[in-house]
């Protein structure tokens, strides 16, 4: 029975970790998988994990001694989904890797950004260091390089509801790659539960097969919601301030500037090039932005308070 631990920047557990937990619970017909979620806000995680067979443990990723605080949680884990926080990514990831070695964990599946060892992008360099640390640890590791999560649009829900607009620090026509966490869940679930062992590699670039732009996204929102939704380019300072106001791992100035760098790559049309790897692994087409907005339209309609989909945490 694989014991799977979800740990890392789990304040944002409503993304990959959340979807994977529910996917594994739903498809674990033989009841042979044990799931544990280590999250800073266990009370807030209860509702989002309702219906899933998962043990929730309270823990803060920024704590100074993550090894000792998670010793009991790591012990007995066969595989771990590691979502390194943006702030102090290398330091905290190193502690997770050491704790995994101490606990004889068999496999780490790690989430990384889309750019692989780009010397101009700080988060890319840090993610590469983490990947090398995992590869040198003697543990089996798999790194998933991923573009923008469509779930990040949920951070714009209130702006769309109240002001009929959304903002990012890029030009309207700048194109970006993307992926939906619902599409990642079955892939991550297979990796964590040791399914189809002969088909997996140590590193992947995963995305939907097409790109989009904020101009196109605004039109999709308008069509789906039945009212005019516009896009406005935010300035760099405004964008960093918005990141620092939420409770995620980009709430530190240095981390927010790192995320801004990713949008600057998008603005210069240097985002990752889409590929068909995810399509082949899913054996179907990944979700389009239009399909995602339709599915999550209840999150963006004025006067509604969506309880169907987990939302970003608030202070």
KOLTOR-952814 format. One record per residue (C-alpha): residue number from 1; x, y, z. Coordinates in steps of 0.02 Angstrom, whole numbers. Layout:
N
<r NUM,<X,Y,Z>>
...
//
This chain:
315
<r 1,<0,0,0>>
<r 2,<88,161,-57>>
<r 3,<92,297,75>>
<r 4,<89,465,-15>>
<r 5,<133,632,66>>
<r 6,<88,803,-4>>
<r 7,<204,937,62>>
<r 8,<283,1104,15>>
<r 9,<197,1266,-34>>
<r 10,<36,1187,23>>
<r 11,<-48,1350,68>>
<r 12,<-94,1338,-116>>
<r 13,<-155,1160,-99>>
<r 14,<-309,1205,-203>>
<r 15,<-202,1177,-358>>
<r 16,<-104,1019,-404>>
<r 17,<-103,938,-234>>
<r 18,<-289,960,-207>>
<r 19,<-336,891,-377>>
<r 20,<-218,743,-357>>
<r 21,<-285,701,-184>>
<r 22,<-463,694,-250>>
<r 23,<-412,599,-406>>
<r 24,<-323,464,-306>>
<r 25,<-464,452,-179>>
<r 26,<-595,436,-315>>
<r 27,<-500,304,-411>>
<r 28,<-433,205,-263>>
<r 29,<-565,70,-277>>
<r 30,<-459,-59,-186>>
<r 31,<-423,59,-40>>
<r 32,<-237,23,-57>>
<r 33,<-169,201,-52>>
<r 34,<-137,306,104>>
<r 35,<-137,496,81>>
<r 36,<-69,630,199>>
<r 37,<-77,818,171>>
<r 38,<40,930,272>>
<r 39,<-38,1103,261>>
<r 40,<-19,1268,356>>
<r 41,<-207,1288,378>>
<r 42,<-281,1117,419>>
<r 43,<-451,1190,461>>
<r 44,<-461,1275,292>>
<r 45,<-408,1115,205>>
<r 46,<-547,1011,281>>
<r 47,<-685,1083,173>>
<r 48,<-582,1077,13>>
<r 49,<-534,896,47>>
<r 50,<-710,844,94>>
<r 51,<-749,673,21>>
<r 52,<-566,627,1>>
<r 53,<-486,492,106>>
<r 54,<-339,596,167>>
<r 55,<-257,630,334>>
<r 56,<-227,817,361>>
<r 57,<-79,874,466>>
<r 58,<-50,1055,517>>
<r 59,<122,1122,471>>
<r 60,<202,1286,416>>
<r 61,<322,1277,265>>
<r 62,<421,1428,322>>
<r 63,<464,1353,492>>
<r 64,<650,1355,530>>
<r 65,<666,1169,566>>
<r 66,<555,1076,442>>
<r 67,<645,911,468>>
<r 68,<604,892,652>>
<r 69,<429,963,632>>
<r 70,<385,837,497>>
<r 71,<483,687,559>>
<r 72,<328,587,603>>
<r 73,<242,635,441>>
<r 74,<388,586,330>>
<r 75,<413,419,417>>
<r 76,<326,280,321>>
<r 77,<300,385,163>>
<r 78,<338,296,0>>
<r 79,<320,446,-113>>
<r 80,<305,634,-94>>
<r 81,<231,773,-199>>
<r 82,<348,918,-167>>
<r 83,<287,1092,-214>>
<r 84,<436,1199,-164>>
<r 85,<389,1372,-100>>
<r 86,<452,1518,-204>>
<r 87,<527,1601,-51>>
<r 88,<684,1510,7>>
<r 89,<654,1373,-120>>
<r 90,<828,1297,-112>>
<r 91,<846,1300,77>>
<r 92,<677,1224,113>>
<r 93,<688,1097,-29>>
<r 94,<856,1040,38>>
<r 95,<775,1008,207>>
<r 96,<634,908,125>>
<r 97,<758,804,26>>
<r 98,<859,766,182>>
<r 99,<702,722,279>>
<r 100,<651,607,135>>
<r 101,<820,519,142>>
<r 102,<806,500,330>>
<r 103,<634,422,309>>
<r 104,<689,307,165>>
<r 105,<562,385,46>>
<r 106,<567,297,-123>>
<r 107,<515,438,-240>>
<r 108,<495,627,-246>>
<r 109,<387,708,-379>>
<r 110,<434,892,-385>>
<r 111,<342,1038,-466>>
<r 112,<454,1163,-558>>
<r 113,<428,1312,-672>>
<r 114,<424,1296,-861>>
<r 115,<598,1368,-896>>
<r 116,<738,1241,-876>>
<r 117,<901,1314,-808>>
<r 118,<879,1484,-891>>
<r 119,<1023,1592,-825>>
<r 120,<918,1750,-843>>
<r 121,<776,1688,-731>>
<r 122,<808,1670,-546>>
<r 123,<666,1546,-516>>
<r 124,<730,1439,-659>>
<r 125,<905,1433,-587>>
<r 126,<838,1391,-414>>
<r 127,<726,1254,-483>>
<r 128,<876,1180,-574>>
<r 129,<977,1178,-412>>
<r 130,<834,1085,-326>>
<r 131,<824,962,-470>>
<r 132,<1011,928,-457>>
<r 133,<999,906,-269>>
<r 134,<864,775,-293>>
<r 135,<962,684,-428>>
<r 136,<1118,683,-318>>
<r 137,<1023,624,-163>>
<r 138,<1012,443,-217>>
<r 139,<822,455,-211>>
<r 140,<716,423,-363>>
<r 141,<651,592,-420>>
<r 142,<540,660,-558>>
<r 143,<531,846,-600>>
<r 144,<380,919,-688>>
<r 145,<414,1084,-778>>
<r 146,<247,1172,-791>>
<r 147,<184,1336,-867>>
<r 148,<47,1448,-796>>
<r 149,<-89,1354,-701>>
<r 150,<-262,1405,-760>>
<r 151,<-310,1397,-576>>
<r 152,<-206,1555,-551>>
<r 153,<-351,1645,-635>>
<r 154,<-450,1616,-474>>
<r 155,<-344,1752,-395>>
<r 156,<-430,1870,-518>>
<r 157,<-607,1813,-475>>
<r 158,<-654,1963,-365>>
<r 159,<-584,2086,-491>>
<r 160,<-686,2006,-630>>
<r 161,<-843,2003,-522>>
<r 162,<-831,2181,-459>>
<r 163,<-737,2276,-594>>
<r 164,<-767,2169,-749>>
<r 165,<-582,2160,-784>>
<r 166,<-423,2064,-745>>
<r 167,<-241,2116,-750>>
<r 168,<-68,2042,-780>>
<r 169,<100,2126,-815>>
<r 170,<103,2089,-1001>>
<r 171,<37,2157,-1164>>
<r 172,<-138,2100,-1219>>
<r 173,<-71,2001,-1367>>
<r 174,<77,1920,-1278>>
<r 175,<57,1732,-1287>>
<r 176,<79,1609,-1145>>
<r 177,<72,1422,-1121>>
<r 178,<-41,1347,-988>>
<r 179,<-102,1190,-904>>
<r 180,<-254,1143,-798>>
<r 181,<-227,1054,-632>>
<r 182,<-369,935,-675>>
<r 183,<-259,870,-815>>
<r 184,<-106,858,-705>>
<r 185,<-195,758,-569>>
<r 186,<-200,588,-656>>
<r 187,<-19,605,-713>>
<r 188,<44,656,-541>>
<r 189,<-64,520,-464>>
<r 190,<15,386,-573>>
<r 191,<190,447,-531>>
<r 192,<156,450,-344>>
<r 193,<72,279,-341>>
<r 194,<207,194,-446>>
<r 195,<93,150,-592>>
<r 196,<160,109,-766>>
<r 197,<339,111,-704>>
<r 198,<420,78,-872>>
<r 199,<341,231,-953>>
<r 200,<412,370,-845>>
<r 201,<567,480,-858>>
<r 202,<655,592,-731>>
<r 203,<598,758,-805>>
<r 204,<452,821,-909>>
<r 205,<392,980,-993>>
<r 206,<201,973,-986>>
<r 207,<75,1093,-1061>>
<r 208,<-83,1106,-1162>>
<r 209,<-47,1100,-1347>>
<r 210,<-94,1280,-1385>>
<r 211,<-50,1452,-1318>>
<r 212,<-166,1596,-1279>>
<r 213,<-158,1781,-1241>>
<r 214,<-245,1893,-1114>>
<r 215,<-339,1973,-1258>>
<r 216,<-409,1803,-1307>>
<r 217,<-441,1761,-1125>>
<r 218,<-544,1919,-1101>>
<r 219,<-652,1870,-1248>>
<r 220,<-677,1695,-1178>>
<r 221,<-730,1766,-1009>>
<r 222,<-850,1885,-1098>>
<r 223,<-928,1746,-1201>>
<r 224,<-948,1626,-1055>>
<r 225,<-1008,1753,-925>>
<r 226,<-1120,1846,-1045>>
<r 227,<-1048,2018,-1005>>
<r 228,<-901,2122,-1063>>
<r 229,<-740,2075,-972>>
<r 230,<-584,2174,-1013>>
<r 231,<-399,2151,-987>>
<r 232,<-282,2287,-925>>
<r 233,<-93,2280,-917>>
<r 234,<-36,2307,-738>>
<r 235,<127,2394,-701>>
<r 236,<265,2297,-618>>
<r 237,<247,2377,-448>>
<r 238,<58,2347,-442>>
<r 239,<81,2165,-489>>
<r 240,<214,2132,-358>>
<r 241,<107,2218,-227>>
<r 242,<-40,2106,-272>>
<r 243,<68,1950,-249>>
<r 244,<133,2012,-82>>
<r 245,<-44,2040,-18>>
<r 246,<-97,1858,-32>>
<r 247,<-42,1719,84>>
<r 248,<57,1616,-41>>
<r 249,<245,1589,-51>>
<r 250,<268,1743,-164>>
<r 251,<217,1860,-23>>
<r 252,<398,1912,2>>
<r 253,<467,2051,-110>>
<r 254,<608,1945,-180>>
<r 255,<489,1803,-223>>
<r 256,<364,1921,-305>>
<r 257,<503,1992,-414>>
<r 258,<547,1814,-465>>
<r 259,<369,1783,-525>>
<r 260,<372,1949,-616>>
<r 261,<521,1886,-716>>
<r 262,<414,1745,-784>>
<r 263,<286,1870,-847>>
<r 264,<424,1972,-927>>
<r 265,<471,1817,-1027>>
<r 266,<290,1802,-1081>>
<r 267,<286,1986,-1126>>
<r 268,<437,1958,-1239>>
<r 269,<355,1803,-1316>>
<r 270,<484,1690,-1236>>
<r 271,<369,1575,-1139>>
<r 272,<390,1388,-1157>>
<r 273,<340,1311,-1322>>
<r 274,<189,1194,-1304>>
<r 275,<215,1010,-1337>>
<r 276,<110,852,-1350>>
<r 277,<187,758,-1203>>
<r 278,<39,789,-1087>>
<r 279,<-82,738,-1226>>
<r 280,<10,574,-1251>>
<r 281,<16,537,-1064>>
<r 282,<-170,577,-1041>>
<r 283,<-217,487,-1203>>
<r 284,<-337,630,-1236>>
<r 285,<-330,816,-1272>>
<r 286,<-293,926,-1120>>
<r 287,<-423,1051,-1062>>
<r 288,<-436,1212,-1162>>
<r 289,<-453,1382,-1081>>
<r 290,<-632,1394,-1144>>
<r 291,<-675,1226,-1064>>
<r 292,<-592,1279,-901>>
<r 293,<-685,1446,-892>>
<r 294,<-851,1359,-927>>
<r 295,<-817,1234,-789>>
<r 296,<-767,1371,-667>>
<r 297,<-891,1505,-722>>
<r 298,<-975,1499,-552>>
<r 299,<-814,1569,-477>>
<r 300,<-822,1728,-581>>
<r 301,<-1008,1775,-585>>
<r 302,<-1059,1931,-492>>
<r 303,<-1162,1897,-337>>
<r 304,<-1107,1716,-325>>
<r 305,<-999,1635,-193>>
<r 306,<-935,1472,-266>>
<r 307,<-928,1325,-146>>
<r 308,<-901,1197,-283>>
<r 309,<-721,1239,-321>>
<r 310,<-583,1272,-191>>
<r 311,<-527,1453,-191>>
<r 312,<-359,1537,-155>>
<r 313,<-332,1564,31>>
<r 314,<-359,1736,106>>
<r 315,<-282,1818,258>>
//
